[in-house]
Amino acid sequence: MPSIPLGYPPLRMRSARLLLLVLALGLMAAPAAVAAPAITVEAQAAAEAAVTAAPAVEYDPNPAAEEEVPAWTYRFLIPALIAITILLVVGTVVQYFNKVVRARYEPVE
């Protein structure tokens, strides 16, 4: 009984498979290459003229000066939160002074 070698196929078999794979990929890519239109100089010039002819969106660099009314959160809530925060910081400093600093020292008579 002849023994069957285990492992890679012979070099010719691997080369044939690789060649078949390259040919198959080439055949798949060929229709895309043929269908791609060639851009001529005239077509490119026409496209550039169409782009520069008119803007797609009108833009006014100097819009009318309309003042937007800020949202109520910016008008009322944020200043109120800032005021409350300042009051809390000042109150904490005063409370620390009254409870901690005054307890360290005793008046001498």
ChimeraX attribute file (.defattr): number of C-alpha atoms within 10 A of each C-alpha:
attribute: neighborCount
match mode: 1-to-1
recipient: residues
	/A:1	3
	/A:2	4
	/A:3	5
	/A:4	6
	/A:5	7
	/A:6	6
	/A:7	6
	/A:8	8
	/A:9	10
	/A:10	8
	/A:11	8
	/A:12	9
	/A:13	11
	/A:14	12
	/A:15	12
	/A:16	11
	/A:17	11
	/A:18	12
	/A:19	12
	/A:20	12
	/A:21	12
	/A:22	12
	/A:23	12
	/A:24	11
	/A:25	11
	/A:26	11
	/A:27	11
	/A:28	11
	/A:29	11
	/A:30	10
	/A:31	10
	/A:32	10
	/A:33	9
	/A:34	9
	/A:35	8
	/A:36	8
	/A:37	8
	/A:38	8
	/A:39	8
	/A:40	9
	/A:41	9
	/A:42	9
	/A:43	11
	/A:44	11
	/A:45	11
	/A:46	11
	/A:47	12
	/A:48	11
	/A:49	11
	/A:50	11
	/A:51	11
	/A:52	9
	/A:53	9
	/A:54	9
	/A:55	9
	/A:56	8
	/A:57	6
	/A:58	7
	/A:59	8
	/A:60	7
	/A:61	6
	/A:62	6
	/A:63	7
	/A:64	7
	/A:65	6
	/A:66	6
	/A:67	6
	/A:68	6
	/A:69	8
	/A:70	8
	/A:71	9
	/A:72	9
	/A:73	10
	/A:74	11
	/A:75	11
	/A:76	10
	/A:77	12
	/A:78	12
	/A:79	12
	/A:80	13
	/A:81	11
	/A:82	11
	/A:83	11
	/A:84	12
	/A:85	12
	/A:86	12
	/A:87	12
	/A:88	12
	/A:89	11
	/A:90	12
	/A:91	12
	/A:92	12
	/A:93	11
	/A:94	11
	/A:95	12
	/A:96	12
	/A:97	12
	/A:98	11
	/A:99	10
	/A:100	10
	/A:101	10
	/A:102	11
	/A:103	9
	/A:104	7
	/A:105	8
	/A:106	7
	/A:107	5
	/A:108	4
	/A:109	3
